[in-house]
């Protein structure tokens, strides 16, 4: 069975003053409806670039050198920004790493979520839009949304800002949700709350979630499958329990050992080699 999203042999390069820099190298993976796929790896491994390539949010200096991106079997690799706008209104959505930076400081939270609702439903009446915004805020775990509606990002905690970003991301009722390091800037308790919220969304709506993180503790809590990246390449992929208890690559084991509470003393991995280093790719 084909996945709702399939990436096949994807290679991406950036033009720099020093020449072409390859960031992604022959990357292939798929994700099914209602699945959480974690993309794990250290900073610069290419995780964020991979997500932004699928979303067509890369800078002009970047280009796809080879490979294909398919959604529901349709090849979107050559889609224009106009075509992608339609997908981002109905199929794809993304939660970014820094929720404060993702929000406009001069517009209230409620109005920003309202804009997201109107993008997908331009003909919806004002009262219906407001009710939908309140519904989305509640869905994102914002209690008393009517009170928070008129507040600005600087009035909110990091966790509440991230919940607002999630509410806006859900306005398109996406089939595929990219969550790019969504808990990195949050305190530990809020991290757990956001992870559980994403898990609830996945279960309730059967949303396919691509969860990007360097934090293997977060990966263990939310993922069904894990894709491990190093230097722009996939070095290992598997079910979350196999990745944590029977890793096949030394880099995967290194990531697992970064989790302070995980008992890894008896875990061994098969011999593996590191791919040649590439540029910094997020």
ZIJOTA-V856726 format. One record per residue. RES is the residue in one small letter. SS is DSSP state (~ for helix, > for strand, _ for the rest). OMEGA is omega in whole degrees, -180 to 180 (none if undefined). D_LAST is the distance of its C-alpha to the last C-alpha in whole Angstrom. Layout:
# ZIJOTA-V856726
RES	SS	OMEGA	D_LAST
RES	SS	OMEGA	D_LAST
This chain:
# ZIJOTA-V856726
x	_	180	30
x	_	178	28
x	_	176	25
x	_	174	24
x	>	177	21
x	>	174	21
x	>	-173	18
x	>	172	20
x	>	-175	19
x	>	174	16
x	>	-177	15
x	>	178	13
x	>	175	13
x	>	172	13
x	>	-180	16
x	>	177	16
x	_	-180	19
x	_	-180	19
x	>	-177	19
x	>	-179	17
x	>	-179	14
x	>	-177	13
x	>	177	9
x	>	-176	11
x	>	171	14
x	>	-177	17
x	>	178	15
x	>	174	18
x	>	174	18
x	>	176	20
x	>	-178	21
x	_	176	24
x	_	177	26
x	_	-178	25
x	_	171	23
x	>	177	20
x	>	178	17
x	>	172	15
x	>	-173	11
x	>	178	11
x	_	-179	9
x	_	178	8
x	_	-180	5
x	_	-177	4
x	_	178	6
x	_	-175	5
x	~	-177	6
x	~	178	5
x	~	179	6
x	~	180	9
x	~	-178	10
x	~	175	10
x	~	178	12
x	~	-179	15
x	~	-175	15
x	_	179	16
x	_	-180	14
x	_	175	12
x	_	-178	14
x	_	-179	17
x	_	-178	16
x	>	178	14
x	>	174	16
x	>	-178	16
x	>	179	18
x	>	176	20
x	>	-177	20
x	>	175	21
x	>	-178	20
x	>	174	23
x	>	-175	23
x	_	177	27
x	_	-179	27
x	>	-179	27
x	>	-179	25
x	_	-174	23
x	_	-177	21
x	_	-178	23
x	_	173	24
x	_	178	24
x	~	177	23
x	~	178	26
x	~	-180	26
x	~	177	22
x	~	178	24
x	~	179	26
x	~	-179	24
x	~	176	22
x	~	-170	25
x	~	-171	26
x	_	-173	24
x	>	172	20
x	>	-174	19
x	>	173	15
x	>	-175	15
x	_	-172	12
x	_	-176	11
x	_	-176	14
x	~	-180	17
x	~	179	19
x	~	-179	17
x	~	-178	17
x	_	177	21
x	_	-175	23
x	_	-176	25
x	_	-179	28
x	_	-179	29
x	_	-179	30
x	~	-178	28
x	~	-179	31
x	~	179	31
x	~	176	27
x	~	176	27
x	~	179	30
x	~	179	29
x	~	179	26
x	~	-177	30
x	~	177	31
x	~	-179	29
x	~	-175	30
x	_	-174	33
x	_	-177	35
x	_	-179	38
x	_	-180	38
x	_	-173	41
x	~	-179	40
x	~	180	41
x	~	178	39
x	~	180	36
x	~	180	36
x	~	178	37
x	~	178	34
x	~	178	32
x	~	179	34
x	~	180	33
x	~	179	30
x	~	177	30
x	~	179	32
x	~	180	30
x	_	176	26
x	_	178	29
x	_	178	30
x	_	-176	34
x	_	-176	36
x	~	179	34
x	~	179	37
x	~	-178	36
x	~	-173	33
x	_	-173	33
x	_	-178	34
x	_	-179	32
x	_	-177	29
x	~	-178	26
x	~	177	27
x	~	-171	29
x	_	172	27
x	_	177	25
x	~	180	21
x	~	179	22
x	~	175	25
x	~	-180	22
x	~	176	20
x	~	178	23
x	~	177	24
x	~	179	21
x	~	178	21
x	~	179	25
x	~	180	24
x	~	-179	21
x	~	-178	24
x	~	-179	27
x	~	-177	26
x	_	-170	27
x	_	171	24
x	_	-178	24
x	>	-179	20
x	>	175	18
x	>	178	14
x	>	-173	13
x	>	-179	10
x	_	-172	10
x	_	-177	14
x	_	-171	15
x	_	-174	13
x	_	-174	16
x	_	175	19
x	_	-171	22
x	~	-179	22
x	~	180	25
x	~	176	23
x	~	-179	20
x	~	180	23
x	~	-180	24
x	~	177	21
x	~	179	21
x	~	177	24
x	~	178	24
x	~	177	22
x	~	178	24
x	~	179	27
x	~	180	25
x	~	-178	25
x	~	-175	28
x	~	-174	30
x	~	-176	29
x	_	178	27
x	_	172	24
x	>	-177	21
x	>	172	18
x	>	-173	15
x	>	-177	14
x	>	-179	10
x	>	169	10
x	_	-176	10
x	_	-177	14
x	~	174	16
x	~	176	19
x	~	179	17
x	~	-179	17
x	~	-176	20
x	~	-169	22
x	~	-167	21
x	_	167	20
x	_	177	22
x	>	-178	20
x	>	174	17
x	>	-177	15
x	>	-179	13
x	>	175	11
x	>	177	11
x	_	175	10
x	_	-180	9
x	>	172	12
x	>	179	14
x	>	178	16
x	>	174	18
x	>	-179	19
x	>	175	22
x	>	-174	23
x	~	-179	22
x	~	178	25
x	~	180	25
x	~	-175	21
x	~	-175	23
x	~	178	26
x	_	-179	26
x	_	-178	23
x	_	-177	23
x	_	-178	21
x	~	178	21
x	~	176	17
x	~	178	17
x	~	178	20
x	~	178	18
x	~	-180	16
x	~	-179	19
x	_	177	21
x	_	178	18
x	_	-171	20
x	_	-175	23
x	_	-176	26
x	_	-179	25
x	_	-174	28
x	_	-173	27
x	_	-178	29
x	_	-178	31
x	_	176	28
x	_	179	28
x	_	175	26
x	_	180	27
x	_	179	26
x	_	-180	23
x	_	177	21
x	_	176	18
x	_	178	17
x	_	-177	17
x	_	177	14
x	_	179	11
x	_	179	9
x	_	-176	6
x	_	178	4
x	_	none	0
